[in-house]
Amino acid sequence: MTTSNPTSDRPVATSPGYAITVRVESPASAGSTRELAAAVGAAGADLTALDVVESTHSAMVVDISCNTADEAHAQRVAEQIGALEGVHVHKSSDRTFLMHLGGKLSVTPKVPLRNRDDLSRAYTPGVARVCLAIAQEPEAARRLTVKRNTVAVVTDGSAVLGLGNIGPAAALPVMEGKAALFKQFADVDAWPVCLDTQDTEEIIRIVKAIAPVYGGVNLEDIAAPRCFEIERRLREELDIPVFHDDQHGTAIVALAALINALKLTGRSIDQVRIVVSGVGAAGHAIITLLQAQGARHIIACARNGALHRGEQYGDAHRDWIARNTNAAGFSGTLKEAVRGADVFIGVSAPNLLDEDDIAAMNDGAIVFAMANPDPEIAPAAAARHAAVVATGRSDFPNQINNVLAFPGLFRGLLDAGARDITESMLVAAAQAIAGAVGDDELNASYIVPSVFNAEVASRVAAAVVVSAESGEQHASTS
């Protein structure tokens, strides 16, 4: 939400990410709470709750919760409240930091330990029988241990969100959040594994060494191009599925959004001209998945313009893109590439395009500006000319959010006992997400379901299981 900040005379975009609770003592007068609320509004914050904690004949203790724009704004809000006559601020608490106190995860036993009989089965001596059964048949670990439902969320902290190379300890809150999403949306038990190394071979060695505990590996926030080699090697050398969410999770949801955007605008994917900005991990995966769905006319642009077969890029993934896209050999800039294009998909950098660029696209243009936190073009500007606009942000419609993909994907992989992830599984997941938006719901502001849509994860999981079973049947008959 945007409110006015009288100290700067310009709009302030407040966010729950900067929510605070200010505990104050104020006079017990009839208009006291009204004055407190007015002070919050005058400071440019958005009041979310006002709770009386204690009350006497002469005074009240009140908790005032509000959303602010940043840390400096939060401090100004608390100061403005404290400036009211007779009001004393006891403390101002950052609600985001409060949520993270002690971490966001815990371990809870699934079995009761009420008496000696329970202990004898869960631990010694009974547990020895289960250990021996697994020693004789290693595959039994998938049934008889946490491996059946547990995923490792692995990072080296080298490419965290929009924060960059902040290291493993600073990356841990993000990985905890990812694990919480796994549990919340698909009942998958996930655990953060933050590695204090950025050496490719050491990361591969460590993940292989801990793999017996897990039914799958979710690689997260590992910088390119190192992430490509780590994923490739682990997929080759492990017997459990390995998924790099920054690549394939983004690609799944982008494809789901495009399926519905094309449906809304009455076109098919093999007919449209698609421009992809960004040829890193996400861009490469998006291009691969678009082609698996039938896309035939793709131009990929890096910082210096379109990739084409006339150049050697010294990077295996860029060279692959150059060989497998842009059949006409276009060699111009991004701005030149989008002229006459039907679809723009951005996973690159902010403010690369302007309103005139979108106006130069074909009628019914589709714009996915997914750079975070600032997109390739302001969504409002794009919407003046495009038929459909999506971003990676939660404060605009059509958020292309990986949480629509990875919980259900891993739920399906674990349920199927899958050993690898195939392209057909990724396409099936995208189609399942797209299908969660009914024909009667589909419109320009709703091409992907809400992340809180309870059906999404189960739809994705079921589609992945069907794809896995179909793959096994094909393998057995070929």
C-alpha positions in Angstrom: 0.0 0.0 0.0 1.2 3.6 -0.7 0.6 6.4 1.9 1.8 9.9 2.3 4.8 10.7 4.4 4.6 14.3 5.6 8.3 14.5 6.4 9.3 14.0 2.7 6.1 15.0 0.8 6.4 11.9 -1.4 4.6 8.5 -1.4 6.0 5.8 0.8 5.4 2.1 -0.2 4.9 0.3 3.1 5.4 -3.4 3.5 4.7 -6.2 6.0 8.5 -6.9 5.7 9.0 -3.8 7.7 6.2 -4.3 10.2 6.7 -3.0 13.8 4.9 -3.2 17.1 5.3 -0.1 19.3 4.3 -0.6 23.0 3.3 2.7 24.6 1.8 3.9 27.8 -0.8 6.6 27.3 -3.4 8.5 29.3 -6.7 6.6 29.7 -8.8 9.3 28.0 -11.7 8.9 25.6 -9.7 10.0 22.6 -6.3 8.4 23.4 -6.5 5.5 21.0 -7.8 7.7 18.3 -4.8 10.1 18.7 -2.4 7.1 18.5 -4.0 5.9 15.3 -3.9 9.4 13.8 -0.2 9.7 14.7 0.5 6.4 12.8 -1.3 7.7 9.7 0.4 11.1 9.9 3.8 9.4 10.0 3.0 7.6 6.7 2.6 4.1 8.1 -0.4 1.7 7.7 -2.0 0.7 11.0 -2.8 -3.1 11.2 -3.7 -3.5 14.9 -4.2 -1.5 18.0 -4.5 -3.7 21.2 -4.9 -2.5 24.8 -2.6 -4.7 26.8 -3.2 -3.2 30.3 -5.7 -0.6 31.6 -6.2 1.3 34.8 -8.3 4.4 35.7 -5.5 6.7 34.7 -3.4 5.0 32.0 -3.3 2.3 29.3 -0.6 0.1 27.8 -1.2 -0.2 24.1 0.5 -2.3 21.4 0.4 -0.5 18.0 1.2 -2.6 15.0 1.8 -1.1 11.6 3.6 -1.5 8.3 6.4 0.9 7.4 8.6 1.5 4.4 12.1 0.7 5.8 14.0 0.8 9.1 14.5 4.6 9.1 10.8 5.1 8.5 10.0 2.7 11.3 12.1 4.7 13.7 10.4 7.9 12.6 7.0 6.4 13.2 7.9 5.4 16.8 9.3 8.9 17.4 6.2 10.5 16.1 4.0 8.4 18.4 6.3 9.2 21.3 5.9 12.9 20.6 2.2 12.8 21.6 1.5 14.6 24.9 1.4 12.1 27.8 2.6 9.2 25.7 5.7 7.2 26.7 7.2 4.6 24.3 8.3 1.5 26.2 9.8 -0.3 23.2 9.5 -0.7 19.4 9.9 -4.2 18.0 10.6 -5.3 14.5 8.1 -8.0 13.8 10.1 -9.6 11.0 13.1 -10.1 13.4 10.7 -11.3 16.1 9.4 -14.0 13.7 13.0 -15.2 13.1 14.0 -15.4 16.8 15.4 -18.9 17.4 14.8 -19.8 13.7 11.6 -20.9 12.0 12.0 -24.7 12.2 11.9 -27.4 14.8 12.0 -31.2 14.9 9.0 -33.0 16.3 8.8 -36.8 16.8 6.1 -38.6 14.7 5.9 -41.5 17.2 4.9 -41.5 20.8 7.5 -42.2 23.5 5.3 -42.7 26.5 6.7 -45.8 28.2 9.5 -48.5 28.0 7.7 -50.4 25.3 7.6 -47.4 23.0 11.3 -46.7 23.8 12.2 -50.3 23.1 10.7 -50.1 19.6 11.8 -46.6 18.6 15.3 -47.1 20.0 17.3 -49.9 21.5 16.9 -52.9 21.3 14.1 -52.9 18.6 15.8 -50.4 16.3 18.6 -52.8 15.6 16.2 -55.1 13.7 15.3 -52.2 11.4 19.0 -51.2 10.9 19.9 -54.8 9.9 16.9 -54.9 7.5 18.3 -51.8 5.8 21.8 -53.2 5.7 20.5 -56.2 3.9 18.3 -54.2 1.6 19.5 -50.5 1.3 16.4 -49.6 -0.7 14.3 -50.2 2.4 15.7 -46.9 3.8 13.1 -45.2 1.5 10.3 -46.9 3.5 11.7 -47.1 7.0 13.5 -43.8 7.6 13.0 -40.1 7.2 14.4 -40.5 3.7 10.8 -41.2 2.6 9.7 -37.6 3.1 12.8 -35.5 3.5 14.5 -33.0 1.2 17.9 -31.2 1.7 17.8 -27.5 0.8 21.4 -27.0 -0.1 23.2 -23.6 -0.7 26.6 -22.1 -0.5 25.2 -18.6 0.0 26.7 -17.3 -3.2 23.6 -15.9 -4.9 20.9 -15.3 -2.3 17.7 -13.5 -3.5 18.8 -10.0 -4.6 21.5 -10.0 -1.9 24.3 -11.7 -3.8 27.2 -13.6 -2.2 26.4 -13.2 1.5 27.7 -16.6 2.7 26.1 -19.6 4.3 25.2 -18.2 7.7 23.5 -15.2 6.3 21.7 -17.5 3.8 20.2 -19.7 6.5 17.1 -17.6 7.2 16.1 -17.9 3.5 16.7 -21.7 3.6 14.7 -22.0 6.7 11.9 -20.1 5.0 12.1 -22.5 2.0 11.9 -25.5 4.3 8.8 -24.0 6.0 7.1 -23.6 2.6 7.8 -27.2 1.8 6.0 -28.3 5.0 3.2 -25.8 4.7 2.2 -26.4 1.2 3.1 -30.1 0.6 3.8 -31.7 4.0 7.4 -32.3 2.8 10.0 -32.3 5.6 12.9 -30.2 4.4 16.1 -29.1 6.2 18.6 -26.3 5.4 22.1 -27.4 4.5 24.2 -24.3 4.3 27.8 -25.2 3.2 30.8 -23.1 4.2 32.5 -23.6 0.8 32.1 -22.4 -2.7 34.3 -25.0 -4.2 32.4 -27.0 -6.8 34.1 -30.3 -6.1 33.7 -30.0 -2.4 30.0 -29.1 -2.6 29.5 -32.2 -4.8 31.4 -34.4 -2.4 29.5 -33.1 0.7 26.1 -33.5 -0.9 26.9 -37.0 -2.0 28.1 -37.8 1.5 24.9 -36.7 3.2 22.6 -38.1 0.5 21.6 -41.3 2.4 19.4 -39.2 4.7 17.4 -37.5 2.0 14.9 -38.5 -0.6 15.8 -35.5 -2.8 18.0 -32.4 -3.0 16.9 -28.9 -3.7 19.8 -26.7 -4.8 19.2 -23.1 -3.9 20.9 -19.7 -4.4 24.2 -21.1 -5.9 25.8 -18.7 -8.4 26.1 -19.5 -12.1 27.9 -21.1 -13.8 28.9 -23.2 -10.8 25.3 -24.2 -10.2 25.1 -25.9 -13.7 28.0 -28.2 -13.0 26.9 -29.0 -9.5 23.4 -30.0 -10.6 24.7 -32.0 -13.6 27.2 -34.0 -11.6 24.8 -34.7 -8.7 22.1 -35.8 -11.1 24.6 -38.2 -12.7 26.1 -39.5 -9.4 23.1 -39.8 -7.0 20.1 -42.1 -7.1 17.7 -39.4 -5.8 16.2 -36.4 -7.7 18.3 -33.2 -7.7 16.5 -29.9 -8.5 17.9 -26.5 -8.9 15.0 -24.3 -8.0 16.4 -21.0 -9.3 16.5 -22.6 -12.8 13.7 -25.1 -13.1 11.3 -23.8 -10.5 11.2 -20.4 -12.2 10.9 -22.1 -15.6 7.9 -24.2 -14.5 5.9 -21.3 -13.2 6.9 -19.1 -16.2 5.6 -21.8 -18.6 2.4 -22.2 -16.6 1.8 -18.4 -16.8 2.5 -18.4 -20.5 0.2 -21.3 -21.2 -2.7 -19.3 -19.7 -1.6 -16.0 -21.1 -1.6 -17.5 -24.6 -5.0 -19.2 -23.9 -6.4 -15.8 -22.9 -5.0 -14.0 -26.0 -6.0 -16.9 -28.4 -2.6 -18.0 -29.7 -0.4 -21.1 -29.6 3.1 -21.3 -28.3 4.5 -22.6 -31.7 3.3 -19.4 -33.4 4.5 -16.6 -31.1 7.8 -14.8 -31.2 9.4 -14.9 -27.8 12.2 -12.7 -26.5 14.0 -13.8 -23.3 16.2 -11.3 -21.5 18.8 -13.0 -19.3 20.8 -16.1 -20.2 21.9 -17.2 -16.7 20.5 -20.2 -14.8 16.8 -19.2 -15.0 16.9 -18.0 -18.6 18.6 -21.2 -19.8 16.0 -23.4 -18.0 13.1 -21.3 -19.3 14.2 -21.6 -22.9 14.6 -25.3 -22.5 11.2 -25.8 -21.1 9.5 -23.4 -23.6 11.0 -25.6 -26.4 9.8 -28.7 -24.7 6.2 -27.2 -24.8 6.6 -26.5 -28.5 8.0 -22.9 -28.8 9.9 -22.5 -32.1 10.7 -18.8 -32.3 12.9 -17.7 -29.4 15.5 -14.9 -29.3 17.6 -14.8 -26.1 19.4 -11.6 -25.1 22.3 -11.0 -22.8 23.8 -7.6 -21.7 25.3 -7.0 -25.2 22.3 -8.1 -27.2 21.0 -11.2 -28.9 22.8 -14.5 -28.8 23.3 -16.0 -32.3 25.3 -18.7 -34.0 27.8 -16.3 -35.5 29.5 -15.9 -32.1 31.3 -18.2 -29.6 30.6 -17.2 -26.0 33.1 -19.3 -24.1 30.3 -20.6 -21.9 28.7 -24.0 -22.7 25.2 -22.9 -21.7 25.3 -19.6 -23.8 26.8 -21.5 -26.7 23.9 -24.0 -26.4 21.4 -21.2 -26.4 23.1 -19.6 -29.5 22.9 -22.9 -31.4 19.3 -23.8 -30.5 17.5 -20.4 -30.7 17.4 -17.4 -33.0 17.2 -19.4 -36.3 17.2 -16.1 -38.3 20.5 -15.0 -36.8 19.2 -11.7 -35.4 22.1 -9.8 -33.8 20.6 -6.6 -32.5 19.9 -5.2 -29.0 17.2 -6.2 -26.6 15.2 -3.1 -27.5 15.5 -4.0 -31.2 14.6 -7.6 -30.5 11.2 -6.8 -28.8 9.9 -4.9 -31.8 7.3 -7.0 -33.3 7.6 -9.7 -30.6 4.6 -11.3 -29.0 6.1 -12.3 -25.7 8.8 -10.8 -23.5 10.2 -12.8 -20.6 12.7 -11.1 -18.4 15.0 -12.7 -15.8 17.8 -10.2 -16.0 18.0 -6.6 -14.6 15.8 -3.6 -13.8 14.7 -0.9 -16.2 16.0 -2.3 -19.4 12.8 -1.5 -21.3 10.4 1.5 -21.4 6.8 2.1 -22.5 7.7 2.7 -26.1 9.4 -0.7 -26.3 6.2 -2.4 -25.2 4.2 -0.3 -27.6 6.4 -1.6 -30.4 5.5 -5.2 -29.7 2.7 -6.9 -31.5 -1.0 -6.4 -30.5 -1.9 -8.6 -27.5 1.6 -8.5 -26.2 2.5 -10.7 -23.1 5.1 -9.2 -20.8 6.7 -11.2 -17.9 9.1 -8.7 -16.2 10.5 -10.9 -13.5 13.7 -9.3 -12.3 13.5 -8.8 -8.5 13.1 -6.5 -6.7 12.9 -4.1 -9.6 11.6 -5.5 -12.9 12.8 -4.9 -16.4 10.0 -2.4 -16.9 7.5 -0.8 -14.5 4.4 -3.0 -14.6 2.0 0.0 -14.8 3.9 1.2 -17.8 3.9 -2.2 -19.5 0.2 -2.6 -18.8 -0.6 0.5 -20.9 0.3 -1.5 -24.1 0.5 -5.2 -23.2 -2.5 -7.5 -22.9 -1.0 -9.4 -20.0 1.7 -8.4 -17.5 3.3 -10.6 -14.8 6.2 -10.0 -12.4 8.1 -11.8 -9.7 6.8 -9.5 -7.0 4.0 -10.1 -4.6 2.6 -6.5 -4.7 1.5 -6.8 -8.4 -1.0 -9.2 -10.0 0.3 -12.4 -11.7 3.2 -13.1 -9.4 5.4 -15.8 -11.0 6.5 -17.4 -7.7 8.4 -20.6 -7.4 6.4 -21.7 -4.4 3.7 -22.7 -6.9 6.1 -25.4 -8.2 8.7 -26.8 -5.8 6.5 -28.1 -2.9 4.1 -30.1 -5.2 7.0 -31.2 -7.4 8.9 -32.8 -4.6 5.7 -34.2 -3.1 5.2 -36.1 -6.3 8.8 -37.1 -6.6 8.8 -38.6 -3.1 5.5 -40.3 -3.6 6.7 -41.8 -6.8 10.0 -42.9 -5.4 11.7 -41.1 -8.3 15.4 -41.3 -8.8 15.7 -38.4 -11.3 13.7 -35.5 -12.7 12.7 -35.6 -16.4 11.7 -32.8 -18.7 8.3 -34.4 -19.0 7.8 -34.0 -15.3 8.6 -30.3 -15.4 6.2 -29.8 -18.3 3.5 -31.8 -16.4 4.0 -29.6 -13.3 3.6 -26.4 -15.4 0.4 -27.7 -17.0 -0.9 -28.7 -13.6 -0.3 -25.1 -12.3 -1.9 -23.6 -15.3 -4.9 -25.9 -14.9 -5.5 -24.7 -11.4 -6.9 -21.5 -12.9 -10.4 -22.4 -14.2 -11.8 -21.0 -17.5 -14.3 -19.0 -15.5 -11.5 -17.4 -13.5 -9.0 -16.6 -16.2 -8.4 -13.0 -16.9 -5.5 -10.6 -17.6 -4.9 -10.1 -13.9 -5.2 -13.8 -13.0 -3.2 -16.2 -15.2 -1.5 -18.1 -12.3 -3.2 -19.3 -9.2 -2.6 -17.8 -5.8 0.3 -19.3 -3.8 -2.3 -20.0 -1.1 -4.5 -22.1 -3.4 -4.7 -25.4 -1.6 -5.2 -27.4 -4.7 -2.0 -26.4 -6.5 0.5 -28.6 -4.7 -1.7 -31.7 -4.9 -2.4 -31.1 -8.6 1.3 -30.7 -9.3 2.2 -33.8 -7.2 -0.4 -35.9 -9.0 0.8 -34.8 -12.4 4.5 -35.6 -11.5 3.5 -39.1 -10.2 1.7 -39.8 -13.5 4.6 -38.6 -15.5 7.1 -40.7 -13.4 4.9 -43.8 -13.8 4.6 -43.2 -17.5 8.4 -42.8 -17.8 9.0 -46.1 -15.9 6.5 -47.9 -18.2 8.2 -46.5 -21.3 11.6 -47.5 -20.0 10.4 -51.0 -19.3 9.1 -51.5 -22.8 11.9 -49.9 -24.7 
